[in-house]
Amino acid sequence: MPTKVTVFRNGPIRIEGDFTIVDHEGKEFGLAGRTAIGLCRCGFSENKPFCDGKHGVKGFESECQARDLPAPKPKV
């Protein structure tokens, strides 16, 4: 299944499909076979980088509308 990323209004980023998540050293998180996961966007999760639902308790608000990005700048 191709990877799908959904940015929820006032909530997490959900990743579904075939993916891995690695830390800053490249070490892979053990996802126990999950094919879908929520990543924290609010910064309040006690289980970062994963969402634990604190965004709802803390009143996090953010809405990201889909849009086209400009072309990347050429590397010099």
C-alpha positions, -999 to 999 in steps of 0.1 A, spaced: 0 0 0 15 34 -9 22 58 20 -5 84 28 1 113 51 -29 132 65 -26 165 85 -57 166 108 -73 198 118 -63 206 154 -47 172 157 -18 149 147 -2 139 114 -14 104 105 9 82 84 -6 51 68 9 24 45 45 11 42 68 34 62 96 35 88 102 62 114 138 69 125 153 91 151 180 118 145 207 91 146 189 69 120 178 43 145 144 29 137 114 30 161 98 -4 167 62 1 155 51 -35 164 36 -41 130 15 -10 129 6 2 94 -9 35 107 5 59 133 -3 94 146 26 119 150 24 147 175 21 182 161 11 201 192 42 194 213 22 183 244 25 145 239 42 126 266 50 99 240 68 120 214 71 118 185 38 99 187 4 114 195 -12 106 228 -43 128 224 -31 157 246 -39 182 217 -75 179 226 -70 185 263 -47 214 257 -68 231 231 -43 229 202 -55 246 171 -40 244 136 -56 240 102 -33 233 72 -51 236 39 -37 217 9 -18 239 -16 9 238 -43 44 244 -31 68 265 -53 94 246 -73 125 239 -53 154 263 -57 184 249 -76 213 238 -54 244 258 -62 
